[in-house]
Amino acid sequence: MGSSSLIVLLLAGLAFSAGGIAVARLFVKGTRNPQKGQPYECGVPTEGSPWNQFNVGYYLYALIFLIFDVELIFLYPWAVVVKRVGMAALAEIIVFLFVLYMGFLYAHKKGALKWM
């Protein structure tokens, strides 16, 4: 399992990707239509430029949601084995939650949770 297997995996991935694109180009009849290149949302034609800038607050909320979502992914396996592991599992989860809480306090201090 050295670097040769990584190279083989990379080449196989490239071959499958290129093969899929080649098969699609061979068997699918593509037509050029200017209407296909336009942005489409809910059947309503767009007005103005589609390049709008959004407030960074939306991204900060999304990142904080992602952090807490990943936390729940880590809490589930812990909850399954907590009885078998005992006090060591409790100490580890307390440290984990403390680090997460410190990150939450940092985000709150920096103003990431203020809406607009």
C-alpha positions as CSV (number, residue, x, y, z in Angstrom):
1,M,0.0,0.0,0.0
2,G,2.6,2.5,-1.0
3,S,2.6,5.3,-3.4
4,S,2.0,3.0,-6.4
5,S,-1.5,2.2,-5.1
6,L,-2.3,5.9,-4.8
7,I,-1.1,6.4,-8.4
8,V,-3.3,3.5,-9.6
9,L,-6.3,4.9,-7.7
10,L,-5.7,8.3,-9.2
11,L,-5.4,6.9,-12.7
12,A,-8.5,4.8,-12.3
13,G,-10.5,7.9,-11.1
14,L,-9.3,9.9,-14.1
15,A,-10.2,7.0,-16.4
16,F,-13.7,6.6,-15.0
17,S,-14.3,10.4,-15.2
18,A,-13.0,10.7,-18.7
19,G,-14.9,7.6,-19.8
20,G,-18.2,8.9,-18.4
21,I,-17.7,12.2,-20.2
22,A,-16.8,10.5,-23.5
23,V,-19.8,8.2,-23.3
24,A,-22.1,11.1,-22.7
25,R,-20.7,13.0,-25.6
26,L,-21.0,10.0,-27.9
27,F,-24.6,9.1,-27.1
28,V,-26.3,12.3,-26.0
29,K,-27.4,14.6,-28.8
30,G,-26.5,18.1,-27.6
31,T,-28.2,21.1,-29.1
32,R,-26.9,24.7,-28.7
33,N,-29.6,27.0,-27.5
34,P,-28.9,30.4,-26.1
35,Q,-31.7,29.9,-23.6
36,K,-29.8,26.9,-22.0
37,G,-27.0,29.2,-20.9
38,Q,-29.3,31.6,-19.0
39,P,-29.7,31.4,-15.2
40,Y,-33.0,29.8,-14.2
41,E,-34.8,30.0,-10.9
42,C,-38.4,29.0,-10.4
43,G,-39.5,29.7,-13.9
44,V,-38.9,33.4,-13.6
45,P,-36.4,35.1,-15.9
46,T,-33.6,36.8,-13.9
47,E,-33.3,40.6,-13.8
48,G,-30.0,42.3,-13.4
49,S,-26.6,40.8,-12.6
50,P,-26.5,37.4,-11.0
51,W,-23.3,38.4,-9.2
52,N,-24.6,39.8,-6.0
53,Q,-22.5,40.2,-2.8
54,F,-23.9,38.7,0.3
55,N,-23.3,39.8,3.9
56,V,-20.5,37.7,5.5
57,G,-22.8,37.1,8.4
58,Y,-24.6,34.4,6.4
59,Y,-21.4,32.5,6.0
60,L,-20.5,32.8,9.6
61,Y,-23.8,31.4,10.7
62,A,-23.4,28.5,8.2
63,L,-19.9,27.8,9.6
64,I,-21.2,27.8,13.2
65,F,-24.0,25.5,12.2
66,L,-21.5,23.2,10.6
67,I,-19.4,23.1,13.7
68,F,-22.3,22.1,15.9
69,D,-23.5,19.6,13.3
70,V,-20.2,17.9,13.3
71,E,-20.2,17.9,17.1
72,L,-23.4,15.8,17.0
73,I,-21.8,13.4,14.7
74,F,-19.0,12.9,17.2
75,L,-21.4,12.7,20.2
76,Y,-23.4,9.7,18.7
77,P,-20.6,7.1,18.8
78,W,-19.6,8.4,22.2
79,A,-23.1,7.8,23.5
80,V,-23.1,4.3,22.2
81,V,-20.0,3.2,24.0
82,V,-20.1,5.4,27.1
83,K,-21.2,2.5,29.4
84,R,-18.4,0.2,28.3
85,V,-15.6,2.9,28.5
86,G,-16.7,4.4,31.8
87,M,-15.1,7.5,33.4
88,A,-12.5,7.9,30.7
89,A,-15.2,8.6,28.1
90,L,-16.9,11.1,30.4
91,A,-13.6,13.0,30.9
92,E,-12.9,13.0,27.1
93,I,-16.4,14.3,26.3
94,I,-16.0,17.0,28.9
95,V,-12.8,18.2,27.3
96,F,-14.4,18.0,23.9
97,L,-17.4,20.1,24.9
98,F,-15.1,22.5,26.7
99,V,-13.1,23.1,23.6
100,L,-16.3,23.5,21.6
101,Y,-17.7,25.9,24.1
102,M,-14.5,28.0,24.0
103,G,-14.9,28.3,20.3
104,F,-18.5,29.3,20.7
105,L,-17.4,32.0,23.2
106,Y,-14.7,33.2,20.8
107,A,-17.2,33.5,17.9
108,H,-19.6,35.4,20.2
109,K,-16.9,37.7,21.3
110,K,-15.8,38.5,17.7
111,G,-19.5,39.3,16.8
112,A,-20.1,36.4,14.5
113,L,-23.5,35.7,16.1
114,K,-24.8,39.3,15.6
115,W,-27.3,39.4,12.8
116,M,-26.5,42.3,10.6
